[in-house]
Amino acid sequence: MLLLTGGLVCLLAVNTTLATASFRITDLQHGNAQLAQRIQTLQQQVATDEAPGTIERRAYQLGMRVQNRLTFLDLRTGRIYRSPASVPGVMPVPGYTP
């Protein structure tokens, strides 16, 4: 009788341990699914933010504007040049006309 009771207690302990582990596994799987969904949402947000239209709109909101003509500043002399061909030490690029 004592052996049977000991066996039932051991079986109960093993069953309780397995049930606890089963609940833990279910919780971890649920958390993993939520994290996978969060990753997908963030990847979609990054793809949207990398779109050229989004970048252009954000740059405009920050005050960035397209320059019609380029302006170069010579830091040594403080002189401003409007044409890259007239900047000392800068070679003109064929096909480029500001």
Residue, then its C-alpha position, 0 to 999 in steps of 0.5 A: m500500500l505504501l509503494l502504491t501511495g508513493g507511486l501515485v504521489c510521484l505520478l502527481a508531481v510529474n503530471t503537475t510539472l508537465a502541466t506547468a511546463s505546458f502552460r509556460i510553453t503556450d505563454l512563450q509561443h503567444g509572446n513569440a507570435q506577438l513579437a513577430q507581428r511587431i517586427q512586421t509592423l516595424q518593417q512596414q513602417v521602415a519601408t514606408d519611411e524610406a519611400p522617396g515621397t516620404i523623404e521629400r515631404r519630410a525634408y520640405q517640412l524641415g525647411m529644405r528646398v531645392q536650389n536652382r543654382l549651386t553656390f560654393l563657398d571658399l573657406r580659405t578666402g570667404r569668397i562665394y562662387r556661383s559657378p563650379a567652373s570658377v571655383p579654384g581647384v575644382m574641375p568642371v564636370p562634362g554634361y553638368t550645367p548648373 
